[in-house]
Amino acid sequence: MDISIRITDRVGVTHDISAPTDMAMNLMEVVRAYELAPEGTIGVCGGMAMCASCQCYVLSNHELPTMQDDEEAMLAEAFFVKDNSRLGCQIQMTTDMEGLEVELAPAD
């Protein structure tokens, strides 16, 4: 089943896209699949929460998975962090994420 999510890219363009929930994809992989950020600027570590290149701001009021220590540590060192910052690689595409709205944080 696909869900509808809204992603605002780094130049301020909003994209309404369908994301599959049956492929174990995370938000960072969806952004890459739709090429919403230039290659090499997102998911640099491959989704291991070891860089902050997929940082995003969660705009909708979704119940997200609890932040793990490695994600918290990365965001503590990242630039442009806000209260609603999360790493896209840590947000799995599940049916619970229907209607998710995020904005990609600026690249370094």
N, C-alpha and C positions, 0 to 999 in steps of 0.2 A: 504494500500500500504506500502511496506517495502522500506526503504532507506539503502544505503550502507554507513557505517561509519568506520573509522579506529581509533582504540584505542591502544595506547602504554601503557602497564601496568607498575607497579612499579619496575619490574626487567628488563625492557627494551625490552620485547617481544611485537611485533606489531600484532594486531588481526584485520582482516577485517571481519566485522560482518554485519548482516542484522538487522535493528531495525524497529519494526512496528510503523507506524504513526497513527494507528487507535485505540490505547489503552491508549492514554493520558500518555504515559511514558516519564520520563525525562532521561537524560544521566546517572545519578547515578543509577536509577532503571535498565537501560540496563546493566551497569557494573555488578550489583548484579545478574541479571538474567543469564548472561554468566559466572558468577563466575570469573571475571577478577581480583578480589582483595579478599584476605582472609576475611571470614565472620567476622563481628565485626570491620573491619577497614575502611569501607566506608558506608556512609549513616547512621551514628550512631544516628543522631537526627530524622531520618525518612523522611528527605527531607524538613525540615522546615527552612533551612538556619540558623540554630542555632549552627552548628558546622562547621568545615572546612574539615571534613574527605573525602568529595568528590571533593575537590579542583582539578582542572585540568588546564593544559595549552592548550589554543586553538592555534593549529598550522596552521590551514587553514584560509583562508581569508573570513570567513562567517560573514554576518550581524546578530549579536546576539541581543536578547532582551536587552533593556536598563537595566543596573544594578540597582536594588532597594536598598533602604537604608539598609535593614537588611543584604543583601549580601555584600554590601560595608563595613559595620561594621565588619562582620565576617572576611573578607579578610584583614581588617586593623589589626586584632589580630592574624592572622594565620602565620604559619611558611612557609618558602620557597616560598613566594609570588613573582610573576613576573608581568610584565606589561600585560601579556596575561592570567593572572589567572582568572578563573571563578569557581563558584560552580556548579558541575554537576547537582545538583537537580534543578537548575534554568534554565537549557537548555532543553526545550521541544523537543521531537522528532517529527518534522513536515517535510513536503516535502522540505521546505527551507533548511533543514539541510543535504540534500543529499551531500555526499562527505566530511562531517565534519571529521577533523582530530584533535585528542586531545591526550595529554599525561597526565597520572595520576601523580599528585604531590606526593612527598614522604610522607609516613605516619610519624607522629610525631616521 
